């Protein structure tokens, strides 16, 4: 199996006092909104090395869709830093 970076984008509507509050409300409710959303999914690229990972992902993370135990570094055959 190979690793791929996938972008998930969806729109949610929030009730807030101003734009800053809207960001806070969105952050607080994003997990619930994901279940309600009809997201747009885009395969961004194949991941061939841990240095390509972004947004908090690293070699110690476990990817979605695998066995739930194998870490990215082991799939890629890389040592952690």
JOLIN-V662155 format. One line per field, one symbol per residue. psi: psi as a letter, one per 30 degrees, with the letter a starting at -180 (. if undefined). burial: b if it has 9 or more other C-alpha atoms within 8 Angstrom, else e. Layout:
psi=???
burial=???
This chain:
psi=klkkkkkkklklklkleaeeeeeeeeefgeeeeefflilkkkjelkjfkfffklhfkafflklkfaffekleeeefhlll.
burial=eeebbbeeebeeeeeeeeeebbeebbeeeeeebbeebebeeeeeeebeebeebeeeebbbebbeeeeeebbbbbbbebeee
